[in-house]
């Protein structure tokens, strides 16, 4: 396997889109396609990669807006956690609330749902999360037990490491 990793912000709110690919098999996964599908396609094409899966980490508008177009252009399946479906289905409302142009068509239903994952929360509080105590417990028991040099790619902003999060994350 010859890995390829590219992390770059996409509009409308600077979400980190991540392409994880294998330059030998020519297969890739796009995480959080945001709103600039042309940029994603250009990066895939520059490495000769075919997007096989689109992973949506959560249903916020800035993580999902490019999903339909990327699926249509690549034939890739969209995968997300089933607990985010309600938020995903309300993307038009989110766009209106944030003053962001909505998708030209409603978003397609995900092709499949993935199992529970872990997140690092970097915010003054966890208001509005599905279960803040569960998230905090997961961070402490699962993520913070990883090697301090483990890279972490967040939904927004720069990469970090588990060690940096252990020493500076307020949660």
N, C-alpha and C positions, 0 to 999 in steps of 0.2 A: 504494500500500500504506500502510495506517495500522497501524504495529506496536504490539503490546501485549506487555509483558514483566512477569511477576510471579514473584518468587523468595521462597519461604517454607518454613520448616522443617515437617516432618511427622513424626509418631510412626512407629515406636517409639523411634528413636535420634537424632532431629533431623536427618535427611537433608534437604538442600535439594531441594525439588521446584520445578521451573521450568515455567511455562506461557509459550510463545512463540506469539503469535497475530497474525492480521491482522484488524483490526476491519472492513475493507471486504469481504473474501472470507468472513469469519466462520469461517475455519479456524484450528485450533490444533494444536500439538504439546505433549504433556506429557512432561517428562523426569523420570525417577525418581519414580513415584507414591507411594512409601512406603506408609504405612498409614492415611491419612485421606482416603478417596475422596470422602466427603460434602463436605469442605472444597474439594477440587479441583472437583467438580461445581458447587458454589455460585459459585466464582470464574469458571468458564467461563460459567455462566448469566448472571452479572451483566454480562458483556460480550457476551452473545449469541453465544458461540463454540462451535463443534463440534469436539471432539477427533478428529482424523483419524489421528494416530499417537501411540504411546506408545514413547518411547525409554528403554531401560534402559542406563545407562552401564556397569554391571557387576553381577554376580550376588549382591551382598550383600543380606541379608534386608531391611534398612532402605530399600533402593532399589527393591525388587520387590514387596513385600507387597500393594500396592494394584493390581497389574497385572491380575489376573483380574477383579476387580469393575469396574475402570474400563473394561476391554475389553467386559465384558458390558453395561455401562450406556451405552456410546457407540458400540460397533461398531468401534472403532479397532484397527488392527493393532499388534502389539507387535514392536518391532525391537531387536536387541541384537547384539553381536559374538559370533560363533560360539565363540570361545575361552572365553567366560564361561558357556557352556551347562552345563558340569559343576557349577560353583558354583551356578548358578541352580536346577539340578535337586536340589540338596542343601539347599534353603531350610528344610525341616522340621528337619534336623540343626542348622543354624545357629540356628534359633529355640530349640531345646532347649538348645544350648550357652550361649546368652545369656539363657535364662530368659524368653523372649518368647513369647506365644501364637502358634502357627503359623497358617498359612492354613487356613480351613475345608475347602478342597479343594486338591488339588495344583495347582500353577501350570500354565497352558496353555503348550504349546510356542510359542516365538516364531513369528510369521508370516513373518519375514524376518530376515536377518543383514546387518549394516552393515559397512562397511570400517573399517580401522584408524583410530583416533582418537588424540588426544594428551591427556595428563593432567598436572596439576601435582601432584606428590607432596609432601605436607607431613607428614613423620613423621621420627622419629629414625633409622629405617633402612627399608629396602625389603624386609625379610624377608616372604616369602609372596606377593610379586608374581610374575607369570608370568615376567618377564625384566627384572630391575632395571637391567641395563646398557642394554637397549634403551629402557627408559623414560627413564633419565637422558640418553641420547643424543638422544632425541626432544625432551626438554625443552630441552636446550642448542641443538640445531640448528634446531628448528622454532619452539618457543614463544618462546624468548628472542630470536629474530630479529625478532619482531613489534614494532610501535610500542610504546614504553613506556606510552602511555596506554590501550592495549587492555585492556578489562575482562575479568576472569576470574571466572567463577562456579564455585566449588568444590562438591564433594559435601556438605560440612559447613562451617558457619561463614560469615563475612562475605565479601563480594566483595573482590577485590584487583585489582591491575593488573600487567601484565607488568613494568613498571618497579619496582614494589614487590617483586615476586618476584625479579627480578634482583639487587636489593640486599640482600634479607634471607633468601631461601630457602637453607637449608643445603646443598642439593644442587646 
